[in-house]
Amino acid sequence: MRLIACIIAVCFANLLYAQTAKEIVQKADEKMRGKTMQAEMIIKTIRLTWSREMQCKTWMKGNNLAMIFIVAPAKDKGIAFLKRKKEVWNWMPALERTIKLPPSMMSQSWMGTDFTNDDLVKESSVVEDYNHTIAGDTIIQNRECYIIQMIPKPEAAVVWSKVIVCIDKKDFLELHSRFYDEDGKLINTMNSYDIKMMHDRIIPTRFEMIPADKKGQKTEMIYKNIQYNKPIDDGFFSTEKIKTLN
């Protein structure tokens, strides 16, 4: 009986631990997103022999609505991406066409960068599509962090087979993430820097995505301006609106 009681106690403790891990991930996700978010950002694609810079605007509302609009360079201006729930569209002004992206394209490169389509438009949910467990603790940028392992739920259509995230214990900032494929191979590492006050909260403002097998290659995403929790009507996130953004 004592052994059974111990087993039950351990299982119950692990269950609480897993719930706590999910709460930590949810707090970090909500910290970065807010109820709504409007932002201006620069995305720098860096290669051994060249680099490229894009300027973008983005709007997000909760976990189900998102829009990304490319402002510069001129050859890409007007290209836009829309997410509504689990559906993603791409507006190509040169073709005057709106293309619905299949789930299989979520793992593909976004606009030639080291970020995937899923990284930018967030088709998958880091909170709802994964099971979370705390794997330990670490120190990053002099901040104590949780190490959390995220394994996709069986029914979830997600890009990665495993994600390891390191989240600051004090401010719930995601400072380091590692992304693995279905064979358990490390594909990308993301680091977060330049923590500062943006609008009403402290967040990282520069993110580096580094592919594991491509030396000297990375993509930086830098937030220049963010506004949180300003009302955005659901109707803004429509396939008609992406054709008229400016």
C-alpha positions in Angstrom: 0.0 0.0 0.0 2.8 2.4 0.8 4.4 1.7 -2.6 1.2 2.3 -4.4 0.7 5.6 -2.4 4.3 6.6 -3.4 3.6 5.9 -7.1 0.3 7.9 -7.0 2.1 10.8 -5.3 4.9 10.8 -7.9 2.4 10.6 -10.8 0.4 13.4 -9.3 3.5 15.6 -8.8 4.6 15.0 -12.4 1.1 16.0 -13.6 1.3 19.3 -11.6 4.8 19.8 -12.9 3.6 19.4 -16.6 0.7 21.8 -16.0 3.2 24.3 -14.6 5.3 23.9 -17.7 2.3 24.7 -19.9 1.5 27.8 -17.8 5.1 29.0 -18.2 5.0 28.7 -21.9 1.6 30.3 -22.0 2.8 33.3 -20.0 5.8 33.7 -22.3 3.6 33.5 -25.3 1.1 36.0 -23.9 3.9 38.3 -22.9 5.2 38.6 -26.5 1.8 38.7 -28.2 -0.6 40.6 -25.8 -4.3 40.5 -26.6 -3.4 42.4 -29.8 0.0 43.4 -31.2 0.9 45.9 -34.0 4.6 46.1 -34.8 7.2 47.3 -37.3 10.2 45.1 -37.8 13.4 44.6 -39.8 14.3 41.1 -41.0 18.0 40.6 -42.0 19.0 37.5 -44.0 22.7 37.0 -43.6 24.8 34.6 -45.8 28.5 34.1 -46.2 28.8 36.3 -49.3 25.7 38.5 -49.2 22.9 39.9 -46.9 19.4 41.2 -47.5 17.1 43.4 -45.4 13.3 43.6 -45.4 11.0 45.9 -43.5 7.7 44.6 -42.4 4.5 45.5 -40.6 2.6 42.9 -38.6 -0.7 42.7 -36.8 -1.8 40.0 -34.4 -5.0 39.3 -32.4 -5.0 36.4 -30.0 -3.8 33.1 -31.4 -6.0 32.9 -34.4 -5.6 36.1 -36.4 -2.3 37.5 -37.9 -1.2 39.6 -40.8 2.3 40.4 -42.2 2.9 43.1 -44.8 6.2 43.7 -46.5 7.1 47.4 -46.9 10.6 47.2 -48.4 12.5 46.4 -50.6 10.5 47.8 -53.5 10.5 44.5 -55.4 8.8 42.7 -52.5 6.6 45.6 -51.4 2.9 44.6 -51.0 3.5 40.9 -50.5 1.3 39.9 -47.5 0.5 36.9 -45.4 -2.8 36.3 -43.6 -3.6 33.8 -40.9 -7.2 33.0 -39.8 -7.3 30.1 -37.3 -5.5 27.2 -39.1 -5.7 28.7 -42.6 -2.9 30.8 -44.1 -3.0 32.9 -47.3 -0.3 34.7 -49.3 -1.1 37.8 -51.4 1.2 38.2 -54.4 0.6 41.7 -55.9 2.8 41.0 -59.0 0.4 38.1 -59.9 -2.7 39.7 -58.4 -3.4 36.4 -56.7 -4.2 35.2 -53.2 -2.7 31.7 -52.7 -3.9 29.5 -49.8 -0.8 27.8 -48.3 -1.2 24.0 -47.5 -0.1 22.7 -44.1 2.9 21.1 -45.9 4.3 24.6 -46.6 4.5 25.6 -43.0 8.0 24.1 -42.7 9.3 25.9 -45.7 11.4 29.0 -45.6 9.6 32.3 -45.2 10.7 34.7 -48.0 14.1 33.0 -48.2 15.0 33.5 -44.6 15.9 31.0 -41.9 12.5 31.4 -40.3 9.7 29.0 -41.5 6.3 30.1 -42.6 5.0 28.7 -39.3 7.5 30.8 -37.3 6.1 34.0 -38.8 2.4 33.4 -39.1 2.2 31.0 -36.1 -0.2 28.5 -37.7 0.6 26.1 -34.8 0.1 27.1 -31.2 3.0 26.6 -28.7 0.4 26.3 -25.9 -2.3 24.1 -27.4 -0.4 21.9 -29.9 2.3 20.5 -27.6 2.7 18.6 -24.3 5.1 20.5 -22.0 7.5 19.3 -19.3 10.1 21.1 -17.3 13.5 19.5 -18.1 15.7 21.5 -15.8 17.1 25.0 -15.2 19.9 27.1 -16.8 21.4 30.6 -16.8 21.1 32.7 -20.0 22.3 36.3 -20.1 22.6 36.2 -16.3 18.9 35.3 -16.0 17.7 32.1 -14.3 15.6 30.2 -16.8 13.3 27.1 -17.0 14.3 24.5 -19.6 11.0 23.2 -21.1 10.6 20.4 -23.5 7.7 20.6 -25.9 6.5 17.4 -27.7 3.6 17.7 -30.2 0.3 16.1 -29.4 -0.5 13.1 -31.7 -3.3 15.0 -33.5 -1.4 18.2 -34.0 -0.2 19.2 -37.4 3.1 20.9 -36.4 6.5 21.5 -38.1 8.8 20.1 -35.3 9.0 16.8 -33.5 10.5 18.5 -30.5 11.2 22.0 -29.3 13.4 22.9 -26.3 12.7 26.4 -24.9 14.5 28.3 -22.2 12.2 30.9 -20.5 13.3 33.5 -18.0 11.8 32.8 -14.5 11.3 36.5 -13.6 9.9 38.1 -16.7 8.8 35.0 -18.7 11.1 35.9 -21.7 11.9 33.2 -24.2 15.6 33.5 -24.5 16.7 30.4 -26.3 14.9 27.7 -28.4 16.0 24.6 -30.3 14.0 23.0 -33.0 14.3 19.3 -34.0 12.9 17.3 -36.9 11.2 13.9 -36.9 14.5 12.1 -36.7 15.5 14.0 -33.6 18.1 16.1 -35.6 18.7 19.7 -34.5 17.6 22.0 -37.4 17.4 25.5 -36.0 18.5 27.4 -32.9 16.9 30.8 -32.0 18.4 33.2 -29.5 16.8 36.4 -28.2 18.7 39.6 -27.3 18.3 43.3 -26.6 15.8 43.1 -23.8 14.1 46.5 -23.3 10.9 48.2 -22.5 8.6 48.3 -25.6 5.3 50.0 -25.1 4.1 48.6 -21.7 6.3 45.6 -21.2 9.9 44.3 -21.1 10.6 41.9 -24.1 13.5 40.8 -26.3 13.6 43.0 -29.4 16.2 41.0 -31.5 15.9 37.4 -32.5 18.5 35.3 -34.3 17.5 32.1 -36.1 20.6 30.0 -36.9 20.4 26.8 -39.0 22.4 23.9 -37.5 24.0 22.7 -40.7 24.7 26.0 -42.6 27.9 27.7 -41.4 27.9 31.4 -41.4 24.1 31.7 -42.1 21.5 33.3 -39.9 18.4 35.5 -40.0 17.8 38.4 -37.6 14.4 39.8 -36.7 14.5 43.2 -35.0 11.4 44.9 -33.6 11.6 48.7 -34.1 8.2 49.6 -32.7 5.4 47.6 -30.9 2.0 48.6 -29.7 0.0 46.2 -27.5 -3.7 45.8 -26.8 -5.0 48.4 -29.2 -8.4 47.3 -30.6 -8.3 45.6 -34.0 -11.5 44.5 -35.6 -11.7 40.9 -36.7 -12.7 42.1 -40.2 -9.3 43.6 -40.7 -7.9 40.0 -41.0 -9.5 39.2 -44.4 -8.3 38.2 -47.9 -9.7 41.4 -49.2 -7.8 43.6 -46.7 -4.4 42.1 -47.6 -4.8 43.5 -51.1 -5.1 47.1 -49.8 -2.5 47.3 -47.0 0.0 50.1 -47.1 
